[in-house]
């Protein structure tokens, strides 16, 4: 089913949206990918959600992408005496490397923090509401001056924007969760708090090609090596929540634009996430600023925008999806949209597969084609066409069910699973049949068909044809 829009919608499932009936309503409202947040819920909770999504997929006959979002290494305080403590500006506080602490000390049971922090490094508690600066570091302790005080309580998160931790982004809990998710059959796995390109090598080793690997960009350290991280990732999520804590808020918009641009040039799908329609957790309409935030992501050319608590635990999950759908449609219809999208022209590498994909987008635009039909085994052909951001819809046709599901969240693409093709005649007949059945083309329309010969060989894009339906 074609959504008649280019950018896609990701919605997080949770207590407000886990029933089969609600999942169907969210899909009908416009969701293209569902996110299972493994920071919350049991394996059985996620299994039930997964099975409900696949039931909807069978009902509608359209591939639906499922994202497993791993929790990653959260740095948290231990329990405090009395459950909370007020830190005053200018005072000095001692963090101790222990699960518990007495008196005025703050327990921080993460040895890697004490090994990495140096005087002058910041320690931010509770999403940056309380800010401290390290003044002295010794064996098992960190003394820090309170820069911006407030009340801290048990288990509050601690961010370390100046510190690169010798810490894998994949915890023991993540390994168990990942094995469970891959057994279920998730299409994408998001790894939290990626800091180094080497983190992705470990991630790919564990996933073993059974799902797409998505890096969540939440740490300043990741931004310093971002080109390497993008190169080793299958997709990127701009997780503006933690990133916005660890870098100044005024730097977040620029970082978002840089990441979207870099991903588009690399042909890697990118999701903009966190607080997009935050007020709709409690109200049926967004603020004007939130609407503008979603629209900015669309003008930038992001592949998808994501709902978190709005759909997981909010009071108006369906309305949030409908609102996001309307904002995307209206933005893509705006007279300035095409000019902004086309201002960035990805360089076409001097290889046949890249040149053919870029040419397909240009030919389709020139002749006013109804759609571009991309035959693809791995999805690479569709990615190459999509990064050109053509005004023409892309129909990604693949014999692989997993590829069809992964492509469900690609910009401008409607993905379908179809039988293997083995000849030019089959290519043309399948292209015409699928273009008509998807509603993208009618009798008399021109379509642009892209494939690789020999058929079925991944990465062999070398053939372009214009066909009249």
N, C-alpha and C positions, 0 to 999 in steps of 0.2 A: 504494500500500500504506500503510495507516494504521499508525503505530508504537504507537498506544495510549498516547502521552504527549504533553505539550504542548511542552516545551522541546526544542530540537534539538541535535544533536552535530556539531561541525566537527572534522575530522581532517586533520592535515598529512601529506602524502606525502613520502617520502624513501627513503634506501637500504634501510630495513627494510620498506618497504611499497609498492614500485613495480611488482611483478609483477601481471599481470591477475588471477591467482588470489588474491593477497593483497588486492587492491582489492575483489574480490567478497566475500571473507570480512569485510572491514571494513564493507562496506555491509550485509551480512546481520547483522552484530553490532549495527548501529544508526546508522551514519554517514548524515547527511542532506546534508552539504556537505563537499567535499574542498578543501583548501587547497594551492595550488602556491606554494611559497616561492621567489621569484626572487632571494633573497640567496644561494642555493645552486643548483648544477646548471646544465646547459646547456639551450639551447632544445630540442635534440633529446630530452633527458631529459624535459622538461615536455610536449613533444608526445606522447611515448609514454604518459605518465601520462594526459594528456587523452583520448587515443583509447581507452585502457583503461577510463576512467570512462564514456565514451559507449557503449562496448560493453556494459558492465554495465547502463546505463540502458535500452538496447534489449532486453536479456535480461529485465529485471524489469518493463518497461513503466511505470516510475515516473520522473518528472523528478528529476534529481540536480543540485544546485547546485555550481558550480566557482568558487572564489575565487582570483584572481591577487593575490598579496601582493608589492608592489614594495619593493625594498630601501630606497630613499630615501637622503638625504645622511648617510652615516655619517662622523662626525668621528673620525679615527684618527691616532695617532702614526706617524711615519715609522720607518725602520730605525735601530736604535741601534748604536753601536759595541760590539762584543762580543755583540750580540743582547739584552742585558738590563742593567738597572741597579737598584740598591737605593737608595731614597729614605728618609732618616731623618727622624724627627719633629723639627720646628724648623728644619731646614735650608732654604736658599733655592735654588730651581731656576729656570733660564731656559728658556722655550720660545722657539724661533726659527721664523720663517715660512720654512721650507725643507723640501725633501724629505729632506735628510740633515743631519746635524750632527756636529761634532767635540767631543771632550772630554766635559764634563758636561752640555752643552746637550741639550734634548729637541726633536727635529724635529716640527713640527706644520704640515704643508703645506696650511693652510686660511686664506687671507687674511681671509676674512669674520670669523673668530674674533678676529683682531688688530684689526680695525676696530670690533668691538662690545664686547669685554671692557673693564671699568673696574676700578680697584682695589677690592677687597672681593668681587668675583665669585668663585664657586667653580669649580674645574676638577676633575672626578672622572675617574679613570682605572680601566679594567678593572672596569666595573660598580660603581664606587664603592669598590672595595677600597683604593684610594689616593686621598686627598683633599688638595687644595691650595687656597690662597686667594691671589688676585692681589694683589700689593703695589705693582707699578709697571708701567706700560704705555708703550712707546715705539714708534718706527718699526721694525717687524719683530721685536719681542720682547715677551715678557711675563715679568716676574719674579714668582715665586709662592712662598709659604711652605708647607712641608709640614705639614699638620695631622695627617694619619694616614698613616704611611709604609708601605712595602712594596716588593716587587720589581715593576718594570714591564719589559715586553719589547716587541719589535717589533710594530707594527701594532695595539696595544691601543686599544680605543675610548675616546673622551673625551666626557664629558657636561658640559654647561654649564647647570645648572638656573636660574641667575640671569640668563642672557644670551639676549636675543632676536636671532637671527641674520638678517641680510639675505640669506636663502638660500631658494630655492625648494625645496619638498619633492620636486620632480621633477627628477632628474639626467638627464644625457645617457644614461646606462645605462638609467634608468627609461623614457625615451622609446622607446628601441629595444625594450625588453622589453614595454612597453605595446602598441606596434604589433603585435608578435608575438602577444601574448595576445588582442587584439581580433580579429586574423585567425583565430586558432584558434576563438574563440567563447566566451570565458570569460563568466560571468554577473555576476560582481562583481569590482571592482578596489579593493584596499586601498592607500591612500596613506599612507606612513610619515612620522612627524615633522611632521604638520600643526601649524602655529603660529598662523595667522591665517585669518580667514574668506576673505580674498582668495585664499588657496592653493586653495580649493575652486573658485573661478571658473576658474582655470587648469586644474584637474583635469577639470571638466565640459567645458571647451572641447576638451580632447584626447580625452576619451572619446566625446563627441558622441552621447550617448544609446544607445550600443551595449552598455553594461553599467551596473550600478548602481555608484555612487561611494561607497566606504566610507572614513571617516576613522579613522585609528588615533590614539588619544589617548595620547601618550607624553611631552608637554612641559608643564611648568607654564604656559608662555605660552598654550597652548591652553585651559587651564582658566579663564583670566581672561576669555576671550571665547567660552566654550563654547556659550552659547545661539545665537550667530550661526553657529558651526561646525555645530551640530546642524541648524539651519534649512536650511543649504546642503548638507548631506550626505543621501544616501539611506539610510545606515546608519552605525553607530559600532562600533568595536572598542576595548574597554578593554584596552590593551596594558600589562599591569601590570609587565612586565619593566623596560623603560626608564623608565616612569612611576615605578616603585618605587625607581629609582636617583636620580631627580631631585627627588622629594619625599620627606619622611621616611616610613619604613615605616608608622608609626602613622597617617599620613594617608591611606594607600591604601584601607583599607576604606570610609572615609567618602566618598572620591572615587568609588569604585565605586558606592556606593548613590546618590549624587547623579546620576551619569551614567545609571544605569538608570532612575531616576525621571524625569529630564528627557527621555530618549528615549521612554519610554512615554507621557508627556504629549503629546509631539510626534508620536506614531505612527511613530517611526523604529526599526527593528529594531536591537538591540544585542547584541554578542557579548562575553562575558567570557573573557579569554585569558591564558595564560602560567602555567606551574608548577601547573596544577590537580591533576594526579596525577604530579608530578615524580618521586617515588620509583619509579613503575612503569617508568621507563626501565630500571631494573636489577632490580626485584623484581616478582613476579607479583601482589602485593597493595599497595594504597595505605596510607598512614598514616591514622589516625583523623582527624587534623587536615585532611588533604587531602579526605577524604570530606565533612567538615563545610564545607570551602571550596566544593566543588561545590554542596552543598545550599543554602548561603547565597545563591549566585547564583540558584538556582531559586526560593527563597523571595522574593528581591527582584523576581522577574518578568522576568529576562533572557530574551531570545529563544533564545539558544544559548550553549553552553559549548564551549571549544576545547581540543584536544590538540595540542601542538607536537612536541617531541622524543619524547614518549611514543609517538607513532605513526610519526614520521618516521625515527627512528634507534634507538628503544628495542628491548629484547629481547622485549617482550610487547605488541605493538601491538593484537592482537585482544582480549586480556584487558583492556587499558586501555579500549577502547571498550565492552566488555561491562560493565565496572565502572561506567563513567560512566552507561550506560543504566540499570543497576540503581539507582544513587543517585538519578537523576532520577525514575524511577518511584516509588520508595519515598517520596521527598520529596513528590511530588504527591499521593500517597495519604494523607499524614499529616493528622490531624484539624485541625491548625492552619493548613494550607496555604491553604485558601480564604479564611479570615478575614484572613490576612496579605495575600494577593493583592488582596482586595477593599477593603482599607483605603485604597488610593489610587484615587480616582475621577477620571479625566481629565475636564476640563471639556468639555462638548459645545458646539461653536461653533454659533451660530444660523444654520445653513445646512441645507437639506434633506438633503444627502448625509451630513453628520455625524449629524444627528438620526435618520435611517433606520438607519444602521449601528449606532448605540448602541441604538436600539429593537429591532433584530434580536437583539442579545445578551440584552436583558432579556426579550423575548418567549420566546426559546428556553429561557431558564432557568425562566421561570414555568410553561410548559406541559410541561417535561421533554422537549423535542425531541431527536430522535436526532442531528441535526446542523444546522448552518447552511450552506446552499449559497449561495455568493457568486459571481455571474457578474461577471467583471471583465476588462477589456481590458489595463489598465496595472498592475493589482495594488492600486490605491488603495483600492478597496472592502474588500478583504481586510485591508489594513493598518488601516483604520478600525475594523473589527470586532475584530481581534486586540488592539488597544490597550485594549479593554474587558476583556480577559482572561476571557472567558465560560467557564463550566464545560462548555459544549457544543462538540464538535469542529467545526472550520470546514473545509468542502470548497470550495476555491478552483477555480473552473472558468473556463478562459480559452482563447480560440482561438489565443493566441500562445505558441509554444513557449518563447521567451525569458522571458516573464512566468512561465510555469509553473515554469521552473527557478529563477528568482529567488525565487519564493515557497516553494520547498522548504525554506528555512531560517527561515520565519516561524513564530512561536509559535502553536501550536494548529492549524496549517493543514496539510491534505493537499491538494496541488495536482495537478490533472490538465488535460491539454489536450483540448478538445472542439471540435466544429464551432461556427461562428457560429449564434446564434439570431436569429430575425427576428419572432417573434410570442409572445404569451402562452402559447399551446398548446405551442409548442416549448420555452419556458422551463420549463413544468411537467414535460413529458415528459423533457427532458434532466436536470432536477434529480432526478427520481425514479430514472431509469436510472443516473445517475452515483452517487447516494447508495447504491443497492443494490450496484452493481458494485464500489464501493470498500470495501464491508463495513461502512459506517457506519450503514445503515438496513435494516430488513426490512419485510415487509408488515405494515400496521397501524400503523407508526410515524408520528409527525408530524415534518415537517421545516420549517424556516423558509427561505424563498427570498428572496434580495435581488438586485436587478438595477437597471439604469438604462434608462429609455425616453427617446429612441429607443435601441434595442438596438445595442451595438457602439460607442457614443460614450463615450470615456473621461471619467471624472469626473462622470457624470450619475446617480449612485445616487439613485433617487427612488421605488422600488417595493419593497414587502414583502408576501409572501404566506405563509400557513401552508397546507401541503399534507399530506394523508394519503397515505402510500405504499400 
